[in-house]
């Protein structure tokens, strides 16, 4: 029986001369994303956008053109390479980067300085790509999903101090200092000396605690001066986020995503811990970028704020935000506000017991006029009194502008599936950015730098999404139109 030996695949001899393509351009195919990056950036008016050194000086040492460094950063963010040192390494070994930069090899400091110096312009580049996607009809421009996520800052939670934490530490330090001083006054120092510790050790403890207390008091004084609720030492603009977000200290990222192809229409970075009050400005900026006068916006219950919904309605934005299930009334067995039916024609409420509640008292709440509805006579002998609201007789309150919330509730009741659209739409970019693009933390400090960094992230996401939808050649053709 004859046995044939199977050979393994082997590479060529490293000393073997090779006939390589005559031009490096032959290594980059027509579908390669770097060809679109080249075409897109070359069509931008970088001087009009505000890029530093977009116009070369007549004298002095020549510098790198900002177009080349912008191409490098867009390529890096598209390929999960955000570090300036790693981008420098790619310019020496990556054939795509060598093609894109035409053999230029900027050092990491030049690369990092470019991102810092042009941080505000990256948002404008992002807007330019949104306009390109509009040109290709990739935005539906009818319904936006708005949501926020938290991304970690360059800051440790141990270097972040809230007003409550500082106050607690100062109280604890004062208690320890009082105890140590009492021990000295009572002659405990002699006992310490007999046991080998001596008063010197106690004095050192007092000095250490007093020094730490003074440092915390200085931080508290700074909070009092600025009116802030917390302070971060490493990145002063970062904030401690809610525990449920699983991000210690970071920034709040807001996205407005078009439901047609899950492209980002607008993105904002904020130091605000919660989402309340961010719906109207985010949606209005997205509406401007999309070039429409009216649009629908859906968001989760974290955006439920009457002033924000009213601002949306005034600017042509139709909002869909569910009411949060907050308050202790339901948990304690009391009727919720939904159990009281409002009659807009008569401006009265009908309670669960069938009584009519009249508007009798008025006050101010966050700048709005609040009216309390009640009916003492009906409440006095009502069999449902024990289950009614906790207030003695002011059963339900209503703001003057609460009609906007009633209209929104009616819209949601008629279109409940819009909340599923929100989830399917906005979770796509967040998942892609955090998982596929591996951006669970920022590289830069301070709010303006972080905003520039995330503009590059959102731009890279949109480019990747557009390439999937229409392909590189069509994007290049649109960029050059």
Rosetta blueprint (number, residue, H / E / L):
1 X L
2 X L
3 X L
4 X L
5 X L
6 X L
7 X L
8 X L
9 X L
10 X L
11 X L
12 X L
13 X L
14 X L
15 X L
16 X L
17 X L
18 X L
19 X L
20 X L
21 X L
22 X L
23 X L
24 X H
25 X H
26 X H
27 X H
28 X L
29 X L
30 X L
31 X L
32 X L
33 X H
34 X H
35 X H
36 X H
37 X H
38 X H
39 X H
40 X H
41 X H
42 X H
43 X L
44 X L
45 X L
46 X H
47 X H
48 X H
49 X H
50 X L
51 X L
52 X L
53 X L
54 X L
55 X L
56 X L
57 X L
58 X L
59 X L
60 X L
61 X L
62 X L
63 X L
64 X L
65 X L
66 X H
67 X H
68 X H
69 X H
70 X H
71 X H
72 X H
73 X H
74 X H
75 X H
76 X H
77 X H
78 X H
79 X L
80 X L
81 X L
82 X L
83 X L
84 X H
85 X H
86 X H
87 X H
88 X H
89 X H
90 X H
91 X H
92 X H
93 X H
94 X L
95 X H
96 X H
97 X H
98 X H
99 X H
100 X H
101 X H
102 X L
103 X L
104 X L
105 X L
106 X L
107 X L
108 X H
109 X H
110 X H
111 X H
112 X H
113 X H
114 X H
115 X H
116 X H
117 X H
118 X L
119 X L
120 X L
121 X H
122 X H
123 X H
124 X H
125 X H
126 X H
127 X H
128 X H
129 X H
130 X H
131 X H
132 X H
133 X H
134 X H
135 X H
136 X L
137 X L
138 X L
139 X L
140 X L
141 X L
142 X L
143 X E
144 X E
145 X E
146 X E
147 X E
148 X E
149 X E
150 X E
151 X E
152 X E
153 X L
154 X L
155 X L
156 X L
157 X H
158 X H
159 X H
160 X E
161 X E
162 X E
163 X H
164 X H
165 X H
166 X H
167 X H
168 X H
169 X H
170 X H
171 X H
172 X H
173 X H
174 X H
175 X H
176 X H
177 X H
178 X H
179 X H
180 X H
181 X H
182 X H
183 X H
184 X H
185 X H
186 X L
187 X L
188 X H
189 X H
190 X H
191 X H
192 X H
193 X H
194 X H
195 X L
196 X L
197 X L
198 X H
199 X H
200 X H
201 X H
202 X H
203 X H
204 X H
205 X H
206 X H
207 X H
208 X H
209 X H
210 X H
211 X H
212 X H
213 X H
214 X H
215 X H
216 X H
217 X H
218 X H
219 X H
220 X H
221 X H
222 X H
223 X H
224 X H
225 X H
226 X H
227 X L
228 X L
229 X L
230 X E
231 X E
232 X E
233 X L
234 X L
235 X L
236 X L
237 X L
238 X L
239 X E
240 X E
241 X L
242 X L
243 X H
244 X H
245 X H
246 X L
247 X L
248 X L
249 X E
250 X E
251 X E
252 X E
253 X E
254 X E
255 X E
256 X E
257 X E
258 X E
259 X L
260 X L
261 X L
262 X L
263 X E
264 X E
265 X E
266 X E
267 X E
268 X E
269 X E
270 X E
271 X L
272 X L
273 X L
274 X L
275 X L
276 X L
277 X L
278 X L
279 X H
280 X H
281 X H
282 X H
283 X H
284 X H
285 X H
286 X H
287 X H
288 X H
289 X H
290 X H
291 X L
292 X L
293 X L
294 X L
295 X E
296 X E
297 X E
298 X E
299 X E
300 X L
301 X H
302 X H
303 X H
304 X L
305 X L
306 X H
307 X H
308 X H
309 X H
310 X H
311 X H
312 X H
313 X H
314 X H
315 X L
316 X L
317 X E
318 X E
319 X E
320 X E
321 X E
322 X L
323 X L
324 X L
325 X L
326 X L
327 X L
328 X L
329 X L
330 X L
331 X L
332 X L
333 X L
334 X L
335 X L
336 X L
337 X H
338 X H
339 X H
340 X L
341 X E
342 X E
343 X E
344 X L
345 X L
346 X L
347 X L
348 X E
349 X E
350 X E
351 X L
352 X L
353 X L
354 X L
355 X L
356 X E
357 X E
358 X E
359 X E
360 X E
361 X E
362 X E
363 X E
364 X E
365 X E
366 X L
367 X L
368 X E
369 X E
370 X E
371 X E
372 X E
373 X E
374 X E
375 X L
376 X H
377 X H
378 X H
379 X H
380 X H
381 X L
382 X L
383 X L
384 X L
385 X H
386 X H
387 X H
388 X L
389 X L
390 X L
391 X L
392 X L
393 X L
394 X L
395 X L
396 X E
397 X E
398 X E
399 X E
400 X L
401 X L
402 X L
403 X H
404 X H
405 X H
406 X H
407 X H
408 X H
409 X H
410 X H
411 X H
412 X H
413 X H
414 X H
415 X L
416 X L
417 X L
418 X H
419 X H
420 X H
421 X H
422 X H
423 X H
424 X H
425 X H
426 X H
427 X H
428 X H
429 X H
430 X H
431 X H
432 X H
433 X H
434 X H
435 X H
436 X H
437 X L
438 X L
439 X L
440 X L
441 X E
442 X L
443 X L
444 X L
445 X L
446 X L
447 X H
448 X H
449 X H
450 X H
451 X H
452 X H
453 X H
454 X H
455 X H
456 X H
457 X H
458 X H
459 X H
460 X H
461 X H
462 X H
463 X H
464 X H
465 X H
466 X H
467 X H
468 X H
469 X H
470 X H
471 X L
472 X H
473 X H
474 X H
475 X H
476 X H
477 X H
478 X H
479 X H
480 X L
481 X L
